[in-house]
Amino acid sequence: LNDNSIKTKIYDFFYEEERNSFVSIIEKQSNKEVVYVIHNSKFDLSFLLTNLGISLKNVWCTMLASQIINCGTDSVRHSYKAVVEEAAYRQYPHTVINGSSSKENRWFYENKPTISKDDVDENGVTIQKGFDGCNPLTPAQREYLEKDIKYLPFIYNQQVALMKHIDKQCGSNLMQVASLENKLTKVLIGMEL
């Protein structure tokens, strides 16, 4: 994945035409080697399967990959924000993330997600929890979604590079583990639905 070649579009499932357009695009991509990079894929994959009958192939979960890279350590956070910060630190290891005035660090902090899951929109609705599919997305929710997916290609590239490096240096198989774990997520969803 090239961070600069990724195009994103927000589909508002409240509108049938956007929902149908999304389904059509996914169906056209089903025979291609597309990697769907998702943070907390279990949630998104469950939603897509339950609401649209879609099951994606070739999923990479950045939260799951973070847990694999950190050997399942509970003391390491795997939230989207924490994973973005970890990837940024790995990209620019010579900088101190907090308080550094380096160009890379300024770029990261000027562009990082700024909307918290507890922020409310102009109507007082909690932005993240307000995604119910029963109402059109508000401008604040669209902004949240755009920022939410901005770093996924960057994180994916960092995680794959790190796993390959560890595999080469240590003779491990983290890439294979990640592949199996991502496939297992779909099985778990099937069991829970």
C-alpha positions, 0 to 999 in steps of 0.5 A: 500500500502506498499512502499517497495512492489510497483514495477514501470515500465515506458511504452513508448507509442511511441512503440506499444508493450509497449503500448499494454503491458500496456493496457494488464496489466490494463485489467488484473487488472480490476477485482482486488482491485487495487488502482491507486495512481495518482497526478492530476488524471484528466490529466492522466485519460483524457490521458488514456481515449482519447489515449487508451480507458482505464478508471481506477477504484479505483483511488486515486488522491493525489492532490485532497486528499490534497485539501480535507485535507486542506479544499480547502484552496487556500493558501496551494499549492497542487503541487506534490512537495508541497504534498510530502513535506507535507507528509514528514513533517507529517511522521516526525513532530519532524523535521524542514524540512528546515535546519534540520540535522535529519536522516529522513530529510536528507533521504527526501532531498537526495531522493526528486524529483530533476527535475523541470518541466522547466528543459531541456534534452540533446536536449534542449527540456523541459522535462515535456512538451516534452512528446508528444507520437510522439517521444521515451522517452529520458533518461532525461524523463525516469529519470523524470518519475521515480522520479515523481512516487517515492513518490506516495505510501508514500503520499497515506499512509500518506493521508489515515492515516490522513483522518482516524484519522480526521474522528475518532477524529472529526466524519467527513467523509473525506474518504467518501468525497475523494471516492466521489471526485475521482469518480466525476473526471471521470464524469467531464472528460466524460463531458469535452471530 
